[in-house]
Amino acid sequence: MGIDSAIRTVQAFLSEAKDARGIAPPLPDEDALLDAGEAAAYLNLSVSWVYKAAERGELPCVRIGSALRFDAAALREWVQSKARKPTRLR
């Protein structure tokens, strides 16, 4: 699966995901700052993983006072940097 395909998969997941009220969350704008819950939903990971990865410096974030925020464009770049080339199965 290429990175473009993975991004489309995440976008499709987010567009179909609904919160407790049945409302689908909007896809983040390129210049949006996301909270940990929104970043976790975008990455399809747990909120605790997002916080821990940010604290370890693995996930790009911005601290505003005591709050962590995640730049949507930086998260997209981070996802792309984690993509691996497919390996041939034996």
Secondary structure, DSSP 4 states (H G I P E B T S, - for coil): --HHHHHHHHHHHHHH---TTSPPPPPPPTT-EE-HHHHHHHHTS-HHHHHHHHHTT-S--EEETTEEEEEHHHHHHHHHHH--PPPPP-
